[in-house]
């Protein structure tokens, strides 16, 4: 192309000299034109020989363009395809690290400035001399430009007004516009205003960002802050930016703060972007210290991170006091405590727990397990005496607004043949430790009562079937209330024997099935019957191993001008056929627990 331009210019001069005598000034203009063309050709040839390359747009992973290809050539990425892939990303990060730029792999203003300073350098060429017979025209370059910077408030992408501990938040944003020249921002100043507070007790650092690219960060320390007013107003300078804003363009810069992990007292802070203290330069090399009017942020409340609220309550099916039936052939697992854990406000992850374990008699547990529904969370060896069990190093997440039902199960040791039973275990008051989603530590002590569980090899279990009753008001005499209490007796690991009503135990003051009445006349009475095998000679019922039988207690209450009711409170039983015919309570085992619902309604009964 350059040779064609020269040929055209020379042809023009030749034609002009033939057609008409040329004026001197016309010839001079033609020589000046030729001189300009020769200068441009020399510049182009210099760029080709020196590999000059200028970068004008931001480049990032996934882009494809001629400028990416140029970038690959300059950074030695082969093959130079023009596609910004992983190899190009690695080369950019290496270049950034070598030039003191955050190694993000994104080619933004800082990186482009460094690239252009290295590769976008015009070649030095010797001036081309015009023919000696033609006048010469001096070659001039474009002079550096004077410019200005203006800053306007810009909306934040986040609208939060409460800053919690150990987090990073946007607090200010400005739209920066360069006019008349490329502008290089050197320093941004921010004022922090509060009431009776020191910023370094609330903030760890402050940073300035171009989108997702951090341009600079400064620690909020007493030595880095300028005190305008004691415990009230301080200024922090974010310097060392060298951030270029091309002429005629606008950029949005965002100020972020990172709060300290623990906030001692809640305070309100207002952040002011001090545009009157912004330092920037233009391409003419002039330094300026004013970019317009200052503007404030909204007030931000700085406080400790919102903490999760944990509520622990007994589950509706928390095991009441009862019997645990062991085995001689292996271990047996039994529920000892069930409770609900409700989490509010913030998600929680529990990682350790403890519970109190109380024994009477000989400890019969080998381990204790913590379950989340049907999922085993953790297992730990049972204490060898009354004390505590600890589960560690587990992960149990609980989302805010949800409730989990947790169960503590006991693993009974394998019992010996002939084990007499009667040892007990009680598990209660679990505690939990962990962390919520705001990095607050969780230490929850729960006052949840566990109930005593009696350990047997052979023993009955009792289950309520129903309670019914009918009040009668006769024409004369006291009102009466006739009720029935039905329940089953299940024999576990052996036959169970219960005396019938006709045989008094010991002194004759106790029955095999004991009922207590309240508010009724002393003339009240009760009887019972069962579908279990009845030995009328020995006066006992037999419930054979592995079977369940129904017992029906018939209650007759007589009015006493009071509310009256009746309840089963005790049942004597034995697993020894020899003792089944005994009239001594010492030969029987007593169950006086688990009968909370084995009772009639409370009914008002008139005496007359």
C-alpha positions as CSV (number, residue, x, y, z in Angstrom):
1,X,0.0,0.0,0.0
2,X,2.9,2.4,0.9
3,X,4.5,1.9,-2.5
4,X,1.2,2.7,-4.3
5,X,0.9,5.9,-2.3
6,X,4.4,7.0,-3.3
7,X,3.8,6.2,-6.9
8,X,0.5,8.2,-7.0
9,X,2.2,11.2,-5.4
10,X,5.1,11.1,-7.8
11,X,2.8,10.7,-10.8
12,X,0.9,13.8,-9.6
13,X,4.0,15.9,-9.6
14,X,5.1,14.6,-13.0
15,X,1.7,15.3,-14.5
16,X,1.6,18.8,-13.0
17,X,5.0,19.7,-14.5
18,X,3.9,18.6,-18.0
19,X,0.4,20.0,-18.1
20,X,1.3,23.5,-16.8
21,X,4.1,25.2,-15.1
22,X,3.5,24.5,-11.5
23,X,3.4,27.2,-9.0
24,X,6.1,27.0,-6.3
25,X,3.5,26.8,-3.5
26,X,1.7,23.9,-5.2
27,X,4.9,21.9,-5.5
28,X,5.7,22.7,-1.9
29,X,2.3,21.3,-0.8
30,X,2.9,18.1,-2.8
31,X,6.3,17.6,-1.2
32,X,4.7,18.1,2.2
33,X,2.1,15.4,1.3
34,X,4.8,13.0,0.3
35,X,6.8,13.7,3.5
36,X,3.7,12.9,5.6
37,X,3.1,9.6,3.7
38,X,6.7,8.6,4.2
39,X,6.5,9.3,7.9
40,X,3.4,7.1,8.3
41,X,5.0,4.3,6.3
42,X,8.0,4.4,8.5
43,X,5.8,4.2,11.6
44,X,3.9,1.2,10.2
45,X,7.1,-0.5,9.3
46,X,8.5,0.2,12.7
47,X,5.5,-1.4,14.4
48,X,5.8,-4.5,12.3
49,X,9.5,-4.8,13.0
50,X,9.2,-4.2,16.8
51,X,5.9,-6.1,17.3
52,X,4.1,-3.0,18.8
53,X,0.7,-3.9,20.2
54,X,-1.8,-1.7,22.0
55,X,-4.7,-3.1,24.2
56,X,-7.8,-1.0,24.4
57,X,-10.5,-3.4,25.7
58,X,-10.9,-5.6,28.8
59,X,-10.2,-9.3,28.1
60,X,-11.4,-12.3,30.1
61,X,-11.7,-16.1,30.1
62,X,-14.0,-17.4,27.3
63,X,-13.6,-14.4,24.9
64,X,-12.4,-14.7,21.3
65,X,-11.0,-11.8,19.3
66,X,-8.0,-10.5,17.4
67,X,-6.9,-8.6,20.5
68,X,-6.9,-11.9,22.5
69,X,-4.7,-13.3,19.7
70,X,-2.3,-10.4,20.0
71,X,-2.2,-10.9,23.8
72,X,-1.3,-14.6,23.2
73,X,1.5,-13.6,20.9
74,X,3.0,-11.1,23.3
75,X,2.7,-13.5,26.3
76,X,4.1,-16.5,24.4
77,X,0.9,-18.6,24.4
78,X,1.0,-21.1,21.6
79,X,-0.9,-21.7,19.4
80,X,-2.2,-18.2,19.2
81,X,-5.8,-19.0,18.3
82,X,-7.5,-15.8,19.6
83,X,-9.5,-17.8,22.1
84,X,-9.0,-16.8,25.8
85,X,-8.6,-20.3,27.4
86,X,-6.8,-21.8,30.4
87,X,-3.4,-21.4,28.9
88,X,-4.0,-17.7,28.3
89,X,-5.5,-17.3,31.8
90,X,-2.3,-18.8,33.3
91,X,-0.1,-16.5,31.2
92,X,-2.0,-13.4,32.2
93,X,-1.8,-14.4,35.9
94,X,2.0,-14.8,35.6
95,X,2.3,-11.4,33.9
96,X,0.2,-9.8,36.6
97,X,2.3,-11.4,39.4
98,X,5.5,-10.2,37.7
99,X,4.2,-6.6,37.5
100,X,2.7,-6.3,41.0
101,X,-0.9,-6.6,39.9
102,X,-3.5,-8.9,41.7
103,X,-3.2,-12.2,39.8
104,X,-6.9,-12.6,38.9
105,X,-6.4,-13.5,35.2
106,X,-8.8,-10.7,34.2
107,X,-7.2,-8.1,31.8
108,X,-8.7,-4.9,33.2
109,X,-7.4,-1.3,33.3
110,X,-4.4,-2.1,35.6
111,X,-3.3,-5.0,33.4
112,X,-3.9,-3.2,30.2
113,X,-1.8,-0.2,31.4
114,X,1.1,-2.6,32.2
115,X,0.8,-4.3,28.9
116,X,0.6,-1.1,26.9
117,X,3.6,0.3,28.8
118,X,5.6,-2.7,27.6
119,X,4.2,-3.5,24.1
120,X,2.4,-0.3,22.9
121,X,5.6,1.8,22.5
122,X,6.1,3.7,19.2
123,X,9.3,2.7,17.4
124,X,12.2,5.2,17.1
125,X,12.8,5.9,13.4
126,X,15.1,8.2,11.7
127,X,13.3,11.1,10.0
128,X,12.9,10.8,6.3
129,X,14.6,13.6,4.3
130,X,12.7,15.2,1.5
131,X,14.5,15.9,-1.8
132,X,17.0,18.7,-1.5
133,X,15.2,20.7,-4.0
134,X,11.9,20.7,-2.1
135,X,11.1,22.5,1.1
136,X,10.8,20.4,4.3
137,X,7.9,20.4,6.8
138,X,8.6,19.8,10.5
139,X,7.0,16.6,12.0
140,X,4.9,17.2,15.1
141,X,3.4,14.8,17.7
142,X,0.1,15.1,19.5
143,X,0.6,16.9,22.8
144,X,-0.5,15.3,26.1
145,X,-4.0,16.4,27.2
146,X,-5.4,18.1,30.2
147,X,-8.4,16.4,31.7
148,X,-10.8,16.3,34.6
149,X,-12.5,13.7,36.7
150,X,-16.0,13.9,38.2
151,X,-17.7,11.5,40.7
152,X,-21.3,11.0,41.3
153,X,-23.1,8.7,43.9
154,X,-24.1,5.3,42.5
155,X,-26.6,2.8,44.0
156,X,-25.2,-0.2,45.8
157,X,-26.0,-3.6,44.6
158,X,-26.9,-4.6,48.2
159,X,-29.5,-2.7,50.3
160,X,-28.5,-4.0,53.8
161,X,-28.2,-1.5,56.6
162,X,-27.1,-3.9,59.3
163,X,-23.5,-5.0,59.3
164,X,-22.8,-8.2,61.3
165,X,-19.4,-9.3,62.6
166,X,-16.9,-11.2,60.4
167,X,-18.5,-10.3,57.0
168,X,-17.7,-8.0,54.1
169,X,-20.3,-5.4,52.9
170,X,-20.6,-2.7,50.2
171,X,-21.0,0.7,51.9
172,X,-20.4,3.3,49.1
173,X,-20.2,3.4,45.3
174,X,-19.2,6.2,42.9
175,X,-19.5,6.7,39.2
176,X,-16.2,8.1,37.9
177,X,-16.1,10.0,34.6
178,X,-13.0,11.0,32.7
179,X,-13.2,14.1,30.4
180,X,-10.6,15.6,28.1
181,X,-7.9,13.0,28.8
182,X,-7.3,9.5,30.2
183,X,-7.4,9.8,34.0
184,X,-5.3,7.8,36.4
185,X,-6.9,7.6,39.9
186,X,-4.1,7.6,42.5
187,X,-6.0,7.8,45.9
188,X,-9.5,7.6,47.2
189,X,-10.4,8.9,50.7
190,X,-13.3,7.7,52.9
191,X,-14.5,9.3,56.2
192,X,-16.0,7.1,58.9
193,X,-18.3,8.9,61.3
194,X,-19.9,7.5,64.4
195,X,-20.8,8.3,68.0
196,X,-18.3,7.4,70.6
197,X,-16.6,4.6,68.7
198,X,-13.2,3.7,67.3
199,X,-13.4,2.3,63.8
200,X,-10.6,-0.2,64.4
201,X,-12.8,-1.9,67.0
202,X,-15.5,-2.6,64.3
203,X,-13.7,-2.9,61.0
204,X,-10.7,-5.0,59.9
205,X,-10.2,-3.5,56.5
206,X,-11.6,-1.3,53.7
207,X,-11.2,-2.0,50.0
208,X,-12.1,-0.5,46.6
209,X,-13.4,-2.7,43.8
210,X,-14.0,-2.5,40.0
211,X,-16.8,-5.0,39.7
212,X,-15.3,-8.3,41.0
213,X,-11.7,-7.0,40.8
214,X,-10.2,-5.7,44.0
215,X,-8.0,-2.7,43.2
216,X,-6.7,-1.9,46.7
217,X,-7.2,-2.8,50.3
218,X,-6.1,-1.0,53.5
219,X,-6.3,-2.3,57.1
220,X,-8.4,-0.2,59.4
221,X,-5.9,0.4,62.2
222,X,-5.4,3.3,64.5
223,X,-2.1,4.1,62.7
224,X,-3.7,4.1,59.2
225,X,-6.6,6.4,60.2
226,X,-6.5,10.2,60.3
227,X,-8.4,11.4,63.4
228,X,-10.7,14.3,62.6
229,X,-12.6,14.2,65.9
230,X,-11.8,11.9,68.8
231,X,-14.0,8.8,68.9
232,X,-16.2,10.4,66.3
233,X,-14.7,11.1,62.8
234,X,-11.8,9.4,61.1
235,X,-10.4,9.4,57.5
236,X,-8.9,6.4,55.7
237,X,-6.9,6.8,52.5
238,X,-7.0,4.0,49.9
239,X,-3.8,4.8,47.9
240,X,-1.6,3.1,45.4
241,X,-4.5,2.6,42.9
242,X,-3.0,3.8,39.5
243,X,-6.4,3.0,38.1
244,X,-6.9,4.3,34.5
245,X,-10.2,5.6,33.3
246,X,-10.1,6.2,29.5
247,X,-11.1,9.6,28.2
248,X,-14.9,10.0,27.7
249,X,-15.8,6.8,29.7
250,X,-17.3,6.2,33.1
251,X,-16.4,3.5,35.7
252,X,-18.2,2.5,38.9
253,X,-15.9,1.9,41.9
254,X,-17.3,0.3,45.0
255,X,-16.1,0.7,48.6
256,X,-16.4,-2.4,50.8
257,X,-15.6,-2.9,54.5
258,X,-14.9,-6.1,56.4
259,X,-16.1,-6.2,60.0
260,X,-14.1,-7.8,62.8
261,X,-15.3,-11.2,64.1
262,X,-16.6,-9.9,67.5
263,X,-18.5,-6.6,68.0
264,X,-18.3,-5.3,71.5
265,X,-21.1,-2.8,71.4
266,X,-23.6,-2.0,68.6
267,X,-22.8,1.3,66.9
268,X,-24.0,3.3,63.8
269,X,-21.5,4.4,61.2
270,X,-21.9,6.7,58.2
271,X,-19.3,6.5,55.4
272,X,-18.4,9.6,53.3
273,X,-16.7,9.4,49.9
274,X,-14.3,12.4,50.1
275,X,-14.2,13.4,46.4
276,X,-12.6,16.7,47.5
277,X,-9.6,14.6,48.5
278,X,-9.4,12.3,45.5
279,X,-6.0,12.4,43.9
280,X,-5.7,11.8,40.1
281,X,-3.5,12.8,37.1
282,X,-4.2,13.4,33.4
283,X,-1.9,12.6,30.5
284,X,-0.4,16.0,30.7
285,X,1.1,14.9,34.0
286,X,-1.0,17.4,36.1
287,X,-2.0,16.1,39.6
288,X,-5.4,17.1,40.9
289,X,-7.0,16.7,44.4
290,X,-10.6,17.4,43.8
291,X,-13.2,15.3,41.9
292,X,-16.4,17.0,42.9
293,X,-18.6,17.1,46.0
294,X,-18.4,14.6,48.8
295,X,-21.4,12.3,49.5
296,X,-22.5,10.1,52.4
297,X,-23.7,6.5,52.7
298,X,-26.9,5.6,54.6
299,X,-26.3,4.9,58.3
300,X,-25.1,1.4,58.9
301,X,-25.7,-0.4,62.2
302,X,-22.7,-2.6,63.1
303,X,-23.4,-5.4,65.5
304,X,-22.6,-9.0,66.3
305,X,-23.8,-11.4,63.8
306,X,-27.4,-12.6,64.3
307,X,-27.2,-15.7,66.4
308,X,-29.3,-18.9,66.0
309,X,-32.0,-19.5,68.5
310,X,-32.2,-23.1,69.7
311,X,-35.1,-24.6,71.6
312,X,-35.0,-28.1,73.1
313,X,-38.2,-29.8,74.3
314,X,-39.1,-33.4,75.2
315,X,-40.6,-35.4,72.3
316,X,-44.2,-36.6,72.6
317,X,-42.9,-40.2,72.6
318,X,-40.1,-39.6,75.0
319,X,-39.8,-43.0,76.9
320,X,-41.5,-42.8,80.3
321,X,-40.2,-44.9,83.2
322,X,-40.3,-48.5,82.2
323,X,-38.5,-51.8,81.6
324,X,-35.7,-52.6,79.2
325,X,-35.5,-56.3,78.4
326,X,-32.0,-57.5,77.8
327,X,-30.7,-60.8,76.3
328,X,-28.2,-63.5,77.0
329,X,-27.5,-64.0,73.3
330,X,-26.2,-60.6,72.4
331,X,-26.6,-56.9,73.0
332,X,-29.9,-55.0,73.0
333,X,-30.6,-51.5,71.9
334,X,-33.2,-49.4,73.7
335,X,-34.5,-45.8,73.5
336,X,-33.5,-43.8,76.6
337,X,-34.3,-40.2,75.7
338,X,-36.1,-38.5,72.8
339,X,-36.3,-34.7,72.4
340,X,-36.9,-32.1,69.8
341,X,-34.3,-29.5,68.6
342,X,-35.8,-26.5,67.0
343,X,-33.6,-23.9,65.2
344,X,-34.7,-20.3,64.4
345,X,-33.1,-17.3,62.7
346,X,-29.8,-18.8,61.4
347,X,-28.8,-22.2,60.2
348,X,-26.8,-24.3,62.6
349,X,-24.3,-27.1,62.3
350,X,-23.8,-29.2,65.5
351,X,-20.5,-31.0,65.9
352,X,-20.4,-32.4,69.5
353,X,-22.8,-33.2,72.3
354,X,-22.9,-34.5,75.9
355,X,-25.6,-36.0,78.2
356,X,-25.8,-37.0,81.8
357,X,-25.9,-40.7,82.6
358,X,-27.1,-41.9,86.0
359,X,-26.9,-45.6,87.2
360,X,-28.3,-47.4,90.1
361,X,-27.0,-50.9,90.8
362,X,-24.4,-52.2,88.3
363,X,-23.9,-50.3,85.0
364,X,-25.2,-52.4,82.2
365,X,-24.5,-50.2,79.1
366,X,-21.7,-50.7,76.7
367,X,-22.3,-47.6,74.6
368,X,-24.7,-44.8,73.9
369,X,-25.7,-43.6,70.5
370,X,-27.1,-40.3,69.1
371,X,-29.7,-40.7,66.3
372,X,-31.3,-38.2,64.0
373,X,-34.5,-40.1,63.1
374,X,-33.2,-43.3,61.4
375,X,-29.7,-42.0,60.9
376,X,-26.9,-42.7,63.4
377,X,-25.1,-39.4,64.1
378,X,-22.5,-40.6,66.6
379,X,-21.6,-43.3,69.1
380,X,-19.5,-43.2,72.3
381,X,-18.5,-45.6,75.0
382,X,-20.8,-45.5,78.0
383,X,-19.4,-44.3,81.3
384,X,-18.4,-47.0,83.8
385,X,-20.1,-45.0,86.6
386,X,-22.6,-42.2,86.8
387,X,-21.3,-39.2,84.9
388,X,-21.5,-38.0,81.3
389,X,-21.2,-39.3,77.8
390,X,-19.6,-37.2,75.0
391,X,-20.1,-37.5,71.3
392,X,-17.5,-35.6,69.2
393,X,-16.5,-34.9,65.6
394,X,-19.9,-35.3,63.9
395,X,-21.7,-33.0,61.5
396,X,-25.4,-32.4,62.1
397,X,-26.8,-29.5,60.1
398,X,-30.2,-28.0,61.1
399,X,-31.8,-25.4,58.9
400,X,-33.4,-22.3,60.5
401,X,-37.2,-22.8,60.9
402,X,-36.9,-26.6,61.2
403,X,-37.1,-29.1,64.0
404,X,-35.3,-32.4,64.4
405,X,-36.2,-35.2,66.7
406,X,-33.1,-36.7,68.2
407,X,-32.9,-40.0,70.2
408,X,-30.3,-41.2,72.6
409,X,-30.2,-45.0,72.5
410,X,-28.5,-47.2,75.0
411,X,-26.7,-50.5,74.0
412,X,-27.2,-53.1,76.8
413,X,-24.4,-55.5,77.4
414,X,-25.1,-59.2,76.9
415,X,-26.7,-60.3,80.1
416,X,-25.7,-63.5,82.0
417,X,-28.1,-66.4,82.4
418,X,-30.0,-65.9,85.7
419,X,-29.5,-62.1,85.7
420,X,-31.9,-61.0,88.5
421,X,-32.5,-57.5,87.0
422,X,-33.4,-54.3,88.7
423,X,-30.4,-52.2,87.7
424,X,-31.4,-48.9,86.2
425,X,-30.1,-46.2,83.9
426,X,-31.3,-42.6,83.3
427,X,-30.1,-40.3,80.6
428,X,-31.0,-36.6,80.7
429,X,-30.0,-32.9,80.1
430,X,-28.2,-33.1,76.7
431,X,-25.9,-30.3,75.7
432,X,-24.8,-29.3,72.2
433,X,-21.9,-27.5,70.6
434,X,-21.3,-26.2,67.1
435,X,-21.5,-23.1,64.9
436,X,-24.2,-21.2,63.2
437,X,-24.1,-19.8,59.7
438,X,-22.8,-16.4,61.0
439,X,-19.8,-18.1,62.7
440,X,-21.3,-17.7,66.1
441,X,-20.3,-20.6,68.5
442,X,-23.2,-22.7,69.7
443,X,-23.3,-23.9,73.3
444,X,-26.8,-25.1,74.2
445,X,-27.6,-26.7,77.6
446,X,-31.0,-28.4,77.4
447,X,-32.9,-29.2,80.6
448,X,-34.7,-32.3,79.2
449,X,-35.7,-34.9,81.8
450,X,-35.0,-38.5,81.0
451,X,-36.8,-41.2,82.9
452,X,-35.4,-44.2,84.8
453,X,-35.3,-47.4,82.8
454,X,-35.2,-50.7,84.7
455,X,-33.1,-53.4,83.2
456,X,-34.3,-57.0,83.3
457,X,-33.7,-60.3,81.5
458,X,-37.2,-61.5,82.2
459,X,-40.0,-58.9,82.9
460,X,-43.5,-57.9,81.9
461,X,-44.4,-54.8,79.9
462,X,-47.7,-53.1,80.5
463,X,-49.8,-51.3,77.8
464,X,-53.0,-49.4,78.3
465,X,-56.0,-50.4,76.1
466,X,-58.8,-48.2,77.3
467,X,-60.5,-46.5,80.2
468,X,-64.3,-46.1,80.3
469,X,-66.8,-45.1,82.9
470,X,-70.4,-44.2,83.7
471,X,-71.9,-42.1,86.5
472,X,-75.2,-43.1,88.2
473,X,-77.4,-40.8,90.2
474,X,-79.9,-43.0,92.1
475,X,-83.2,-41.6,93.5
476,X,-81.8,-42.1,97.0
477,X,-78.3,-42.6,98.2
478,X,-74.9,-41.5,97.0
479,X,-74.0,-41.1,93.3
480,X,-71.7,-43.9,91.9
481,X,-69.2,-44.1,89.2
482,X,-68.5,-47.5,87.5
483,X,-65.4,-47.7,85.3
484,X,-63.1,-50.2,83.7
485,X,-59.4,-49.9,83.1
486,X,-58.1,-52.4,80.5
487,X,-54.5,-53.1,79.8
488,X,-52.2,-55.8,78.4
489,X,-49.4,-57.7,80.2
490,X,-46.7,-59.0,77.9
491,X,-44.2,-61.6,79.2
492,X,-40.7,-61.1,77.9
493,X,-38.0,-63.8,78.0
494,X,-39.9,-66.0,80.4
495,X,-43.3,-66.7,82.1
496,X,-44.8,-64.0,84.3
497,X,-47.1,-64.6,87.3
498,X,-49.5,-62.2,88.9
499,X,-51.7,-62.9,92.0
500,X,-55.4,-62.8,91.6
501,X,-57.5,-60.5,93.8
502,X,-58.6,-63.2,96.3
503,X,-55.1,-63.7,97.6
504,X,-53.8,-60.9,99.8
505,X,-50.1,-60.3,99.9
506,X,-48.1,-60.1,103.1
507,X,-50.3,-58.4,105.8
508,X,-53.3,-58.3,103.6
509,X,-53.1,-54.6,102.9
510,X,-51.8,-55.0,99.3
511,X,-53.2,-56.6,96.3
512,X,-51.3,-58.0,93.3
513,X,-52.8,-55.1,91.3
514,X,-53.0,-52.0,93.5
515,X,-55.5,-49.2,92.9
516,X,-55.7,-45.9,94.6
517,X,-58.8,-43.8,94.9
518,X,-59.3,-40.1,95.6
519,X,-62.4,-38.2,96.7
520,X,-64.6,-41.3,97.0
521,X,-66.2,-43.0,99.9
522,X,-64.4,-45.7,101.7
523,X,-67.1,-48.1,100.7
524,X,-65.7,-48.0,97.1
525,X,-64.2,-51.2,95.8
526,X,-62.8,-52.8,92.7
527,X,-62.2,-56.2,91.2
528,X,-60.3,-57.5,88.2
529,X,-60.2,-60.4,85.8
530,X,-58.0,-61.6,82.9
531,X,-58.0,-64.0,80.0
532,X,-54.6,-65.3,81.2
533,X,-54.4,-68.9,82.5
534,X,-55.8,-68.8,86.0
535,X,-54.5,-71.1,88.7
536,X,-57.3,-71.1,91.2
537,X,-55.3,-73.2,93.7
538,X,-52.3,-71.0,93.8
539,X,-54.4,-67.9,93.2
540,X,-52.3,-66.5,90.3
541,X,-52.5,-65.8,86.6
542,X,-49.9,-67.0,84.2
543,X,-48.8,-65.0,81.2
544,X,-46.6,-67.4,79.1
545,X,-43.3,-66.1,77.6
546,X,-43.8,-64.2,74.4
547,X,-47.6,-63.8,74.8
548,X,-49.8,-60.8,75.9
549,X,-52.9,-61.1,78.0
550,X,-55.7,-58.6,78.9
551,X,-56.5,-57.5,82.4
552,X,-59.7,-55.7,83.2
553,X,-60.0,-53.8,86.5
554,X,-63.5,-52.9,87.4
555,X,-63.9,-49.8,89.6
556,X,-66.9,-48.9,91.7
557,X,-66.7,-45.4,93.3
558,X,-69.2,-44.2,95.8
559,X,-69.9,-40.4,96.1
560,X,-68.6,-38.3,98.9
561,X,-69.6,-34.8,97.7
562,X,-66.3,-34.5,96.0
563,X,-64.5,-35.1,92.7
564,X,-63.4,-38.7,92.6
565,X,-61.2,-40.9,90.5
566,X,-59.3,-44.2,90.6
567,X,-55.9,-45.2,89.3
568,X,-53.7,-48.2,89.1
569,X,-50.5,-47.4,90.9
570,X,-48.6,-50.7,91.4
571,X,-48.4,-54.2,90.1
572,X,-46.6,-57.0,91.8
573,X,-45.2,-59.8,89.7
574,X,-42.7,-62.6,89.6
575,X,-40.9,-64.8,87.1
576,X,-40.5,-67.6,89.5
577,X,-43.2,-70.3,89.6
578,X,-42.2,-71.3,93.2
579,X,-42.7,-67.7,94.4
580,X,-46.0,-67.4,92.5
581,X,-47.9,-69.0,95.4
582,X,-46.1,-66.9,98.1
583,X,-48.0,-64.5,100.2
584,X,-44.9,-62.4,101.0
585,X,-44.3,-59.2,99.0
586,X,-40.5,-59.8,99.4
587,X,-40.9,-62.7,97.0
588,X,-42.4,-60.4,94.3
589,X,-40.9,-57.7,92.1
590,X,-42.7,-54.4,92.1
591,X,-43.5,-52.2,89.1
592,X,-44.8,-48.8,90.3
593,X,-44.0,-46.7,87.3
594,X,-45.4,-46.2,83.8
595,X,-49.0,-46.0,84.9
596,X,-49.6,-42.3,84.5
597,X,-52.5,-42.9,82.1
598,X,-54.0,-45.9,83.9
599,X,-56.7,-43.9,85.6
600,X,-60.3,-42.9,85.3
601,X,-61.7,-39.4,84.7
602,X,-62.3,-37.2,87.7
603,X,-66.1,-37.1,88.3
604,X,-68.0,-35.2,90.9
605,X,-70.0,-37.6,93.0
606,X,-72.7,-36.5,95.5
607,X,-72.9,-38.3,98.9
608,X,-76.7,-38.2,99.0
